[in-house]
């Protein structure tokens, strides 16, 4: 009986996944079809809304020849170097500080007010100060992205610790487990799903902040390319830059979800 329920559950999940994929495909076909019709019937000027074919040919041109004699891979490399360095720093600092803040109220009292103070601030509001203090090179950009990514990871960690069932910890203590074993065997595994959610949120916020930062003070990167193209009304290049940002963001998120499934293999099974 249990095996039949399991089989039926798997079949329902497969059908659900197929339906979702079809809906996703239909959505994007509709978007691309509408875009094509708008440009075909010239609802808007081609300067405002270039055709899909025009954007595609511009992408191939940039892929082969670069933009302003600079390879597309150099622009992507500059952006991703800033992004991943900042996210790496945010992850290795926000996770331990967040877990400690959730575990110890005194640590939370010190850190939480600082995070809650700067978190609602638009990153670009204090970016000018970072430029004054650190210069316009990558140091100020990485610091800005670090601050943008730190907050969501920290908050996710604090929330995850506070959601742990205290009975698990008390049971472990009654069986003789010390603080180290409790942390690595109970606290950390229980927090991992929320930690990954925080990291995925941090990636989105940091990527958005990166593009904005490159638009203000940079000479390379996808954000800079879009800003430079807008100065000369190169709408084809602007669309290419936006599409590249969107697709690379999706790829990064797919990679994180893949890691989440591999590391948190028990998620959804209990």
N, C-alpha and C positions, 0 to 999 in steps of 0.2 A: 504493500500500500504506500509506504514511504517512498519507494523507488518510483512509483507512478506519479506521485505528487512532484517529485524532483524533476522527472521528465517533462511533465506538463509545465512546470515553472520555467524550465530551460526553453521550451518551445515558445512560451509567451514572451520571454525575454528576447529571443531571436526575432520574432515577429515585430516586437516593439522597436528593436534596433533597425530593422529593415524599413519600417514606417518612418522613423526619424531621418534616416538617410535619404529616403525619397523626398520628404518634406524639405530637407536642406537643399537637395539638388533642384527641386522645383523653385524654391525661393531665389536661388542664384541665377537660374535660367530666366526667371521673370525680371530680375534686376538688370541682367545683361541685355535681354530683349527690349526692355523699356529704354535703356540707354541707347541702344542701336536705333530705335524708332525716333527718339528725340533728335538725334544727330542727322538721321536720314531726311526727316521732314523739316530740319532746320528750325526747330522750335526756339532754340537759343543760338547765339553766335558761336562759331567754332572756337573762338578765343575763350569763351566762357566754358563751353562743354565740348571738348574734342571728341572725335569718334573713337570707338573701341579699336578700329584698325589703325588709326593715327597714333593712339597711345601704344599699341603693340609695336609698330614700326619704330617709334621713338625709343621704346625699351630695348629693342634689338640693337639700335644704333648706339645707345649708351652702353649696352653690354659689350659691344665690340670695340667702340672707340672711347668710352668714358664720357664724362661730362666736364667741359672746359679743360680738356686734355688731361683729366685725372680719372684713373680707372674707377669703375663702379665698385670694384672690390676694395679699393683703398677707402672709399667713402664708407662702405659697410664695415670694414675693419676698424676704422676710427670710431664709429658709433658703438660697435659691439665691444671694443676694448674698454671704453668708458663705462658701458652698461654692466658688463660682467665683472669688472674690477669692483665697481661700487656695490653690486649685489653680493659678491663674495664677501666683502667686508661687512655688509649689513647682516648676512646670514651668520657669520662666525661670531658676531658680537650680540646681535639681537636675540638669538636663540638662548644662549646661556643666561643673559641678563633677564630676558622675559621669563624663563623657567624659574630663576631665583626669585624674581619679583612675585611670581605666583605662589611660590613655596614659602617665602619669608616676607611677612608684612612690612618689616622695617626696610628691606631693600625696595619694595614697591613704593613705600612712602618717599624714598629718595628719588627714584627714577621716574615714577609715573607722572608726577606733576610736570616734569620737564618735557616728556613726550606729549602729554596732553596740551601743553602750551603751544608748541610749534607745529603739532600735527594739523590743526585746522588752517594754518597759514598757507596761502598759495606759495609754492616753492619759488616762483619768480619774484615774489615780494622781497625775499631776503637774498636772492641771488646777486643783486647789485652789491650787497655788503660782502658776500663771498668773493666777488671779483675785486673789490677794493682791498680786501685782506690777503687774498691768495693769488691774484692776477687772473688773466683771461685764458691761461693755458688749461690743461686737463685737470689740474689739481682742484680748481674751483668747481669744475663740472662733476668730477667724481665725488667731491664732498656733497654737492647738491643732490646727486642721485643716491648717495649713501643715506642722507637724511630722509629722502622720500621713501626709500625702501625699508629703512629701519623700523619706522612706526608700525606698519601693518604686521610685520613679523613679530615684533615685540608684543603687540596687543593680542595676536593669535596665541602666542605662547602663554601669556598670563591667563587668558580665558580658558585655555586647554587644561592648565593645572587646576584651576578652580572647579572644573567640571568633573574631575576624577572622583569616583566613588570612594569615600573615605574608608569604607569597610575593607576595600582591597589592601589599603596601606596598614590598617590595624591588624588584618589577618596575617600579613607578611611579618609584622613586628612580633605577633604572638608566636610565629614559627621560628623566630630567632634571626630574621633578616636584619642586617645593619642598614644605615642610611644609604650607603653606596649601592647595595643590591636593590633596595627599594627604588632608588632613582633610575637605575639602568634597566631593571626588570619590570617595573610597574609604571613609574611616572613618565619616562621618556617614550616607551611604546604607546602609551595611552594618548600622549600629546602629538605624536607624529602626524596623524591625519589633519589636525588643525594647523600644525606647523607648515605642512605643504600648502594648505589653503592660504595661509599668510604669505608664503613665498610667491605663489601665483599672483596674488593681489599686488605684492610688492613689485613684481616684474612689470605688470601693467602700469602702475603709477610711475615707476622709474623710467620706463620707455617713453611715456608721455612727457615726463619732465625732461628727458634727454633731448627730444626733438625741439622742445621749447628753448632749452639752453643753447642748442646749436644754432637756433635762429637768431639768438641775441649776440653771442660772442664765439664765433668759430670760423675756421677757414676750410673745414672738411666735415664730412658726415652727411647722412641722409637729410637731416633737418636743414643744414646749411644749403644743400643742393636745392631743396624746395624753396627756401627763402630767396636764393639767388635767381631761380627761375621766375619767381613771382615779380621780381623787380623788372624783368624784361618781358612780362606777360607770356611766358612760355608755358601755357596751360598743359601741353602734352607732358612736359617734364614734371610739372606739379602732380599730375595724375599718376605718373610712373612712380614718383617718390612716395605718394600716399599708398599706392597699391603694394609697393615693396615693404613699407612699414607694416601694413596690415598682414601681409602673408608671413613675414618674418616673425611677427608677434604670435601668429597662429602656430608656427613651427616651434617656437620656444615653448609655448604652452603645451603642445603635443608631447614635446620632450619631457617636460615636467610631469605630465600625467603618466607617461610611460615609466619614469623613475618611481613615481608614487605607487604604481601597481606592483613594481618589482620589490620595492622596499617594504611597503605596507601590504603584503600579500594577504593578510587576514582581514583587511577592511571589507565590511559588508557580509562577512561570514559568521558573525556572532551577533 
